[in-house]
């Protein structure tokens, strides 16, 4: 099964860390990601730029609106993601708990929906071969 681990950061908790600890956490996280990749668990991972760099795109009543971020007031914000392969939800949660960002934010574990099954259900053509 594939799961998306959504990494949420909370600046106040990151800023409260002793000098150099956030960088040490990042080095540890990157080394751990390399291990997970070698084990076949980590399929993809990316960091996101801060919310201030975001744009929110909406179409309402045929009118396009583009707003500069951040577009929601929140303590925690989406900072990145990891696409993993795990046997089940329990294994996915165990993997999520190994990321240091659970200490300074949140790691949301969400199953990835089989898009090919959705295509079949709605009668949409196309699709590709899964890697």
Residue pairs with C-beta under 8 A, 6 or more apart in sequence:
1 85
1 86
1 87
1 88
1 89
1 92
1 111
1 112
2 43
2 83
2 84
2 85
2 86
2 111
2 112
3 83
3 84
3 85
3 86
3 89
3 92
3 109
3 110
3 111
3 112
4 81
4 82
4 83
4 84
4 109
4 110
4 111
4 112
5 81
5 82
5 83
5 84
5 92
5 95
5 96
5 99
5 107
5 108
5 109
5 110
6 78
6 81
6 107
6 108
6 110
7 78
7 79
7 80
7 81
7 82
7 99
7 101
7 105
7 106
7 107
8 76
8 77
8 78
8 79
8 101
8 105
8 106
8 107
8 108
9 76
9 77
9 79
9 101
9 104
9 105
10 75
10 76
10 104
10 105
10 106
12 75
13 103
13 104
13 105
14 22
14 104
14 105
17 25
17 104
22 104
25 100
25 101
25 104
28 100
29 99
29 100
29 101
32 98
32 99
33 42
33 45
33 82
36 42
36 82
36 84
36 95
40 85
41 84
41 85
41 86
41 95
42 82
42 83
42 84
43 83
43 84
43 85
44 81
44 82
44 83
45 80
45 81
45 82
45 83
46 80
46 81
47 79
47 80
48 78
48 79
48 80
48 81
50 77
51 69
51 70
51 71
51 77
51 78
52 68
52 69
52 70
53 69
54 68
54 69
54 70
54 71
55 66
55 67
55 68
55 69
56 65
56 66
56 67
56 69
56 71
57 64
57 65
57 66
58 64
58 65
58 67
59 65
70 77
76 105
76 106
79 101
79 105
82 99
83 112
84 92
84 95
86 92
86 95
89 109
89 111
92 109
92 111
93 109
96 102
96 107
96 109
97 107
99 107
101 107
115 127
116 127
116 130
118 124
119 125
119 126
119 127
